[in-house]
Amino acid sequence: MVQQPDWPDLGALDRSLKRLAGLPPLVFAGEARSLTAAMARVCEGKAFLLQAGDCAESFDDAGANSIRDKLKVILQMAAVLTYSSGVPVVKVGRIAGQFAKPRSSNTEMVGDLELPSFRGHIINDDAPDPSSRVPDPERMIAAYHQSAQTLNLVRAFTKGGFADLRQVHAWNQAFVASSTEGQRYETIAAGIDAALRFMSACGIDLSTSTPIHQVDFWTSHEALLLGYEEALTRQDTLTGDYYDCSAHMLWIGERTRQLDHAHVEFLRGVKNPLGCKLGPTSTPEEALALCEALNPERIPGRLSLIARMGAGKIETALPPLVTAIRESGHPVAWICDPCHGNTFTAPSGPKTRDWDNVLTEVEHFFAIHRSLGTWPGGLHLELTGDNVTECLGGSDKVLDQHLAENYTTICDPRLNARQSLDLAFRAAELLHPV
């Protein structure tokens, strides 16, 4: 199995996995089926997916304010996309389980010190010393409990009034409200208010309209740490099918999508909606084989193909894949991940992304689907609600010398709230071109 930690104590690993297997599910099979139905509408070109959140969740960042602000940005982006394009948005967070990270090398340099690679807080710690980098299976138990706490908060926020469309002005954070994007957002918020007043004046009782007051919000993460995923897999009492109850949606990464390896084999056996990342080296034959392996029954909403090509490669790499899948008749949702193919090392040292490259990949993604007559089904983004300086560019014009001001990610750089909202406006324009 690739991308798995070298556990030093197999007895301790076995005990942790048995404890996980005895804990309640984090999500339920019926919820996962509801997401499959929502994703079927994305496949049909009747909805758009917004999948977003942290690169890697941290054990040190589990407070209610952080979760609320992340959710707030996603709700803002969804409001922009829905209002401007007229397309309903399926909202899925990279949250409540996105703790493990694939690495290209087993070791990394931290200053002058070579250490075992940090693989996410579910496995080891990011502190720059050898003892912190030893894989500890007890961390899986901690990740489970933090995921449960996060899910409780997300459900409270999305069902308890925070996500009420009548509160769209309250979602505007101070640093967004003072920006050009914030002003554009306020215009949309005012339009939503006017529409709600019009509906009420027409005699529509909005107090009984659940979609006005609540939103459906699902969780997802990369199914990288297979022991954790297997321990949280449960048999549904209604259907007899197996679901990975660590999240509603799971995806396979670019480094673990090999057809003859364990990640594909495991996920083909659960009924959750799935995603699979496809990088610039993916071939039409590989994409078709993945579709046959992961969705042989061709169930709409079951499989999303997430293109993560890079701004300079997507124009040549993506069209052959889309053409092959279209001609095969496989019902997939095509999603654009414009973050992972555009990561580079800044002159000042940290990993970063340039907002212009992110936007360019999104623009190419939409143009390719428009030219081929297929539906650009959604965006998969790494972002945060915090005012970080991790990605260059955007309307804030973050420069290399600004990166050190508030660079807090424990792994890859994230778009901040302003950059995220600006991208949502541009995507809405692409969804509904004049």
VOBA-11076 format. One line per field, with one value per residue (C-alpha): x, y, z; residue in one letter; residue number from 1. Coordinates in Angstrom, 3 decimals. Layout:
VOBA-11076
c1 = [X:...] .
c2 = [Y:...] .
c3 = [Z:...] .
r = [A:...] .
k = [NUM:...] .
//
This chain:
VOBA-11076
c1 = [0.000:1.429:1.447:0.954:3.010:5.634:3.990:6.670:4.316:1.896:0.277:-0.591:-1.910:-4.179:-5.565:-6.328:-8.067:-10.218:-11.235:-12.169:-14.219:-16.274:-17.047:-20.257:-20.218:-19.408:-21.946:-24.821:-25.497:-28.695:-26.775:-24.250:-27.099:-28.554:-25.216:-25.127:-28.532:-27.285:-24.185:-26.392:-27.782:-24.211:-23.637:-26.758:-25.617:-28.351:-26.151:-22.608:-20.288:-18.321:-15.905:-13.592:-11.653:-8.237:-5.328:-4.860:-6.835:-4.816:-5.227:-4.289:-7.092:-10.399:-12.101:-15.662:-14.600:-12.260:-14.891:-17.550:-15.361:-14.451:-18.120:-18.966:-16.645:-18.084:-21.643:-20.656:-19.140:-22.200:-24.496:-22.472:-22.473:-26.184:-27.421:-25.214:-25.561:-29.012:-27.525:-27.989:-24.722:-23.885:-21.756:-19.113:-16.361:-12.821:-13.560:-14.093:-11.547:-8.996:-6.030:-3.775:-1.522:0.307:3.976:6.331:9.239:9.598:11.882:11.980:14.450:13.531:16.333:19.495:17.768:16.512:13.407:10.712:8.029:5.056:2.042:-0.751:-1.783:-3.665:-0.250:2.531:3.295:4.719:7.173:10.737:12.247:12.650:10.442:7.501:7.674:7.212:3.801:1.459:-1.792:-3.425:-3.635:-6.350:-8.522:-7.866:-8.736:-12.016:-13.038:-12.058:-14.030:-17.077:-16.805:-16.393:-19.417:-21.529:-20.609:-21.171:-24.608:-25.496:-24.393:-26.104:-29.363:-29.638:-30.110:-26.582:-27.067:-30.470:-30.541:-31.996:-28.636:-26.515:-25.287:-24.109:-21.803:-19.675:-16.476:-14.977:-11.919:-14.098:-16.645:-13.903:-12.803:-14.020:-15.212:-17.098:-18.875:-19.853:-21.074:-23.169:-24.882:-25.818:-26.940:-29.209:-30.630:-31.374:-33.091:-35.218:-36.170:-37.206:-39.307:-40.963:-41.813:-43.258:-45.324:-46.721:-48.065:-45.374:-44.850:-41.065:-41.231:-42.104:-39.538:-36.703:-34.250:-34.438:-33.438:-31.100:-28.551:-27.339:-23.615:-21.615:-18.122:-15.290:-11.620:-8.990:-9.274:-5.529:-5.045:-6.690:-6.679:-8.699:-11.153:-11.661:-12.243:-15.030:-16.756:-20.208:-22.889:-26.116:-29.027:-31.506:-29.700:-26.974:-24.415:-21.158:-20.434:-17.284:-18.841:-15.827:-17.276:-20.075:-17.694:-14.193:-11.656:-8.570:-5.512:-3.216:-0.559:-2.885:-5.147:-3.258:-5.799:-3.991:-3.418:-5.341:-7.014:-9.019:-9.786:-11.101:-13.229:-14.824:-16.391:-18.183:-21.277:-20.283:-20.036:-16.399:-13.900:-10.673:-7.923:-6.451:-3.137:-1.512:0.010:-3.387:-4.338:-7.813:-7.269:-6.509:-9.515:-11.843:-10.450:-10.994:-14.594:-15.152:-13.524:-15.211:-18.615:-19.233:-23.005:-22.783:-24.771:-25.125:-23.627:-21.383:-18.128:-16.491:-13.267:-11.230:-8.791:-5.655:-3.510:-1.825:-2.524:0.142:-0.940:-4.724:-5.364:-3.567:-4.056:-7.770:-9.580:-8.595:-9.876:-13.187:-13.681:-13.012:-15.368:-18.082:-17.921:-17.990:-21.240:-19.950:-21.979:-19.215:-19.105:-16.092:-14.531:-11.660:-8.960:-6.938:-4.758:-2.610:-1.145:-0.052:2.078:5.660:8.346:8.439:11.791:11.408:11.170:7.611:5.362:2.796:0.329:-0.383:-4.050:-3.644:-2.565:-5.491:-7.895:-6.260:-6.767:-10.423:-10.929:-9.353:-11.478:-14.703:-13.566:-12.677:-16.064:-17.872:-16.010:-16.749:-20.383:-19.903:-20.749:-18.041:-19.381:-17.582:-14.570:-12.355:-10.411:-8.049:-9.108:-9.553:-11.723:-8.650:-6.892:-3.767:-0.992:-0.187:-1.098:0.222:-1.912:-5.632:-7.225:-5.152:-2.053:-0.220:3.484:6.378:7.467:3.964:3.944:5.689:3.106:0.468:1.563:-0.060:-0.831:0.696:1.021:0.006:-0.917:-4.608:-6.603:-7.779:-11.351:-10.873:-9.109:-11.797:-14.683:-13.037:-12.670:-16.358:-17.379:-15.245:-16.558:-20.131:-19.413:-17.999:-21.041:-23.397:-21.533:-23.213] .
c2 = [0.000:3.368:6.522:4.604:5.369:2.990:2.294:1.412:-0.508:-2.810:-3.868:-0.259:0.182:-2.842:-1.557:1.874:0.408:-1.842:1.168:3.073:0.159:0.230:3.964:5.400:6.439:10.080:10.290:8.091:6.086:7.997:11.277:9.869:8.710:12.227:13.603:11.057:12.341:15.948:15.026:13.359:16.820:18.052:15.245:16.349:19.975:21.111:22.002:23.088:21.656:23.879:21.668:23.681:23.867:23.421:21.707:19.766:20.220:20.852:19.573:23.117:24.816:23.329:26.371:27.370:30.724:29.107:26.609:29.337:31.633:28.826:27.948:31.617:31.978:28.856:30.151:33.524:31.878:29.664:32.694:34.486:31.448:30.746:34.330:35.279:32.077:30.804:27.371:25.603:24.902:21.623:22.554:20.073:20.893:19.588:19.363:16.994:14.440:16.058:15.254:12.982:14.284:12.377:13.186:12.838:11.803:9.921:12.661:16.449:19.181:21.587:24.117:22.040:19.078:16.059:14.602:12.038:13.828:15.330:13.294:15.147:15.352:12.070:10.363:12.526:16.079:18.938:20.004:19.933:17.196:13.438:12.294:14.366:12.729:9.172:7.823:7.435:5.441:7.179:10.224:8.458:8.423:12.143:12.823:10.942:12.976:16.288:15.326:14.570:17.946:19.732:17.934:18.967:22.608:22.421:20.873:23.510:26.347:25.022:23.929:26.345:29.693:30.799:29.713:31.412:33.353:36.295:36.543:37.067:40.454:38.870:36.540:39.481:39.545:42.927:42.487:41.360:44.127:46.724:45.307:45.535:41.930:42.732:45.616:43.378:40.796:43.396:44.203:40.539:40.384:43.385:41.647:38.519:40.659:42.310:38.938:37.600:40.716:40.312:36.666:37.606:40.399:37.878:35.859:33.162:32.077:32.024:30.929:27.411:27.219:25.032:25.903:29.558:28.818:25.843:24.446:20.955:20.797:17.620:16.595:15.062:14.191:12.214:8.543:8.233:6.442:3.136:1.666:4.627:4.425:0.682:0.950:3.485:1.491:0.224:-1.949:-0.021:-1.718:-0.610:-1.684:-4.054:-1.940:-0.781:2.922:4.611:6.586:8.853:11.341:11.704:11.858:10.423:10.975:9.229:11.402:11.693:9.637:6.748:6.218:3.173:0.603:-2.355:-0.699:-0.721:2.703:1.972:-1.538:-0.256:2.580:0.504:-1.518:1.339:3.158:6.734:9.274:9.306:11.600:10.791:13.303:13.314:15.061:16.146:12.706:10.952:9.157:8.531:4.811:5.310:7.587:5.092:2.217:4.194:4.847:1.135:0.208:2.806:3.071:-0.046:0.329:3.870:5.436:9.218:11.078:8.222:9.469:12.851:13.288:16.121:17.669:19.133:19.899:23.271:26.445:25.675:22.079:21.897:23.034:20.004:17.460:17.754:17.659:14.059:12.859:14.703:13.495:9.863:9.913:11.707:9.141:6.262:7.486:7.329:9.758:11.686:15.131:17.074:19.186:21.665:21.693:24.783:24.746:21.611:21.930:25.517:25.186:26.431:27.664:31.436:33.271:33.985:30.257:29.014:27.087:29.336:29.681:32.646:33.646:34.531:30.953:29.582:31.786:30.872:27.158:27.777:29.807:27.089:24.454:26.278:26.996:23.336:22.096:24.762:23.755:20.053:20.493:19.124:20.615:22.215:20.688:22.455:23.734:21.973:24.569:24.916:27.980:29.421:32.037:33.628:36.649:34.672:35.614:32.259:32.719:35.519:37.988:38.604:41.998:42.406:42.023:39.789:39.916:37.649:39.947:39.709:35.910:35.935:38.299:35.623:32.275:29.741:26.601:23.353:22.052:23.684:27.367:28.357:31.114:33.689:34.941:37.850:35.721:33.028:35.427:37.072:33.637:32.921:36.076:35.111:31.525:32.835:34.967:31.911:29.835:32.424:34.248:37.342] .
c3 = [0.000:-0.989:1.155:4.411:7.550:8.879:12.238:14.798:17.151:15.331:18.606:19.413:15.858:16.230:19.543:18.087:15.045:17.235:19.334:16.187:14.904:18.102:17.980:16.460:12.798:12.107:9.262:8.177:5.051:4.302:4.311:1.843:-0.411:-0.322:-1.493:-4.323:-5.431:-5.272:-7.255:-9.872:-10.600:-11.061:-13.576:-15.442:-15.639:-13.243:-10.258:-9.429:-6.755:-4.385:-2.453:-0.233:3.002:4.546:2.882:6.108:9.292:12.426:15.969:17.028:15.086:16.201:17.687:16.887:15.416:12.901:11.781:11.593:9.481:7.081:6.697:6.261:3.270:1.636:2.173:0.716:-2.334:-2.784:-2.558:-5.231:-7.511:-7.097:-7.356:-10.295:-12.321:-11.351:-10.658:-7.290:-5.487:-3.745:-0.736:0.427:2.909:3.121:6.825:9.769:8.569:6.242:8.480:6.390:3.602:0.859:0.512:-2.423:-0.184:3.098:4.416:4.223:5.058:7.863:7.777:7.877:9.508:7.559:9.219:8.446:6.458:8.234:7.074:8.840:12.469:12.245:11.877:13.349:14.434:12.405:15.133:13.686:15.814:15.251:18.143:16.893:13.477:14.799:13.641:16.605:16.101:19.081:16.833:14.813:17.940:18.452:14.796:15.191:18.240:16.642:13.523:15.689:17.422:14.091:12.644:15.629:15.036:11.273:11.766:14.351:12.065:8.926:10.576:13.502:11.782:10.896:7.256:6.932:3.653:5.558:7.344:4.223:5.480:8.732:6.795:5.704:7.701:8.471:6.278:3.370:3.889:3.450:0.092:-3.486:-3.293:-0.110:-1.801:-4.733:-2.243:-0.413:-3.714:-4.085:-0.436:-1.049:-4.121:-2.089:0.556:-2.141:-3.619:-0.215:0.458:-2.938:-2.236:1.151:-0.407:-2.881:0.032:0.145:3.746:4.013:7.645:6.474:3.673:4.938:2.087:3.156:6.751:6.422:3.991:3.284:3.922:3.474:4.550:2.550:2.740:0.918:1.879:2.352:5.684:4.869:8.377:9.646:6.735:7.076:10.835:10.249:7.508:8.498:6.903:6.318:8.062:5.387:2.232:3.400:1.521:3.081:3.649:4.842:7.685:8.262:5.713:3.202:0.218:-0.153:-2.873:-4.201:-4.741:-7.734:-5.922:-4.967:-7.995:-9.321:-10.466:-8.905:-5.515:-2.276:-2.383:-5.526:-4.296:-0.951:-2.305:-5.040:-2.208:-0.425:-1.668:-0.795:-3.593:-4.671:-6.310:-8.093:-8.819:-12.328:-12.955:-16.222:-16.881:-16.793:-19.982:-21.421:-20.932:-17.217:-16.738:-18.414:-16.368:-13.156:-14.168:-14.785:-11.469:-9.281:-10.969:-13.055:-12.644:-14.068:-11.249:-11.743:-8.795:-7.727:-9.312:-9.790:-11.752:-10.268:-12.737:-11.134:-14.138:-13.642:-15.581:-18.178:-18.864:-18.646:-22.242:-23.677:-20.860:-20.105:-23.504:-24.391:-21.004:-21.280:-24.839:-23.936:-20.949:-22.922:-25.714:-23.230:-21.680:-18.107:-15.936:-14.172:-12.638:-13.895:-11.131:-11.352:-8.664:-9.668:-6.553:-6.525:-10.010:-9.381:-6.249:-6.315:-3.956:-3.540:-3.684:0.041:0.807:1.516:-0.829:-2.475:-5.327:-7.557:-7.697:-11.387:-12.163:-10.155:-12.123:-15.447:-14.784:-13.895:-17.069:-19.229:-17.470:-18.345:-21.901:-22.533:-21.367:-23.354:-26.512:-25.980:-25.016:-21.481:-18.095:-15.904:-12.724:-9.917:-8.044:-5.503:-3.501:-0.575:1.384:4.844:6.478:8.044:6.584:5.736:3.339:1.781:-1.890:-4.068:-5.975:-5.888:-5.385:-2.212:-4.386:-1.924:-2.820:-1.958:0.876:2.387:2.726:6.100:7.614:8.258:6.814:9.141:7.114:8.346:4.803:1.499:0.982:1.062:-0.573:1.947:2.151:-0.262:-2.848:-2.497:-2.922:-5.912:-7.517:-6.861:-8.729:-11.704:-11.707:-11.604:-14.666:-16.440:-15.500:-16.908:-19.687:-21.095] .
r = [M:V:Q:Q:P:D:W:P:D:L:G:A:L:D:R:S:L:K:R:L:A:G:L:P:P:L:V:F:A:G:E:A:R:S:L:T:A:A:M:A:R:V:C:E:G:K:A:F:L:L:Q:A:G:D:C:A:E:S:F:D:D:A:G:A:N:S:I:R:D:K:L:K:V:I:L:Q:M:A:A:V:L:T:Y:S:S:G:V:P:V:V:K:V:G:R:I:A:G:Q:F:A:K:P:R:S:S:N:T:E:M:V:G:D:L:E:L:P:S:F:R:G:H:I:I:N:D:D:A:P:D:P:S:S:R:V:P:D:P:E:R:M:I:A:A:Y:H:Q:S:A:Q:T:L:N:L:V:R:A:F:T:K:G:G:F:A:D:L:R:Q:V:H:A:W:N:Q:A:F:V:A:S:S:T:E:G:Q:R:Y:E:T:I:A:A:G:I:D:A:A:L:R:F:M:S:A:C:G:I:D:L:S:T:S:T:P:I:H:Q:V:D:F:W:T:S:H:E:A:L:L:L:G:Y:E:E:A:L:T:R:Q:D:T:L:T:G:D:Y:Y:D:C:S:A:H:M:L:W:I:G:E:R:T:R:Q:L:D:H:A:H:V:E:F:L:R:G:V:K:N:P:L:G:C:K:L:G:P:T:S:T:P:E:E:A:L:A:L:C:E:A:L:N:P:E:R:I:P:G:R:L:S:L:I:A:R:M:G:A:G:K:I:E:T:A:L:P:P:L:V:T:A:I:R:E:S:G:H:P:V:A:W:I:C:D:P:C:H:G:N:T:F:T:A:P:S:G:P:K:T:R:D:W:D:N:V:L:T:E:V:E:H:F:F:A:I:H:R:S:L:G:T:W:P:G:G:L:H:L:E:L:T:G:D:N:V:T:E:C:L:G:G:S:D:K:V:L:D:Q:H:L:A:E:N:Y:T:T:I:C:D:P:R:L:N:A:R:Q:S:L:D:L:A:F:R:A:A:E:L:L:H:P:V] .
k = [1:2:3:4:5:6:7:8:9:10:11:12:13:14:15:16:17:18:19:20:21:22:23:24:25:26:27:28:29:30:31:32:33:34:35:36:37:38:39:40:41:42:43:44:45:46:47:48:49:50:51:52:53:54:55:56:57:58:59:60:61:62:63:64:65:66:67:68:69:70:71:72:73:74:75:76:77:78:79:80:81:82:83:84:85:86:87:88:89:90:91:92:93:94:95:96:97:98:99:100:101:102:103:104:105:106:107:108:109:110:111:112:113:114:115:116:117:118:119:120:121:122:123:124:125:126:127:128:129:130:131:132:133:134:135:136:137:138:139:140:141:142:143:144:145:146:147:148:149:150:151:152:153:154:155:156:157:158:159:160:161:162:163:164:165:166:167:168:169:170:171:172:173:174:175:176:177:178:179:180:181:182:183:184:185:186:187:188:189:190:191:192:193:194:195:196:197:198:199:200:201:202:203:204:205:206:207:208:209:210:211:212:213:214:215:216:217:218:219:220:221:222:223:224:225:226:227:228:229:230:231:232:233:234:235:236:237:238:239:240:241:242:243:244:245:246:247:248:249:250:251:252:253:254:255:256:257:258:259:260:261:262:263:264:265:266:267:268:269:270:271:272:273:274:275:276:277:278:279:280:281:282:283:284:285:286:287:288:289:290:291:292:293:294:295:296:297:298:299:300:301:302:303:304:305:306:307:308:309:310:311:312:313:314:315:316:317:318:319:320:321:322:323:324:325:326:327:328:329:330:331:332:333:334:335:336:337:338:339:340:341:342:343:344:345:346:347:348:349:350:351:352:353:354:355:356:357:358:359:360:361:362:363:364:365:366:367:368:369:370:371:372:373:374:375:376:377:378:379:380:381:382:383:384:385:386:387:388:389:390:391:392:393:394:395:396:397:398:399:400:401:402:403:404:405:406:407:408:409:410:411:412:413:414:415:416:417:418:419:420:421:422:423:424:425:426:427:428:429:430:431:432:433:434] .
//
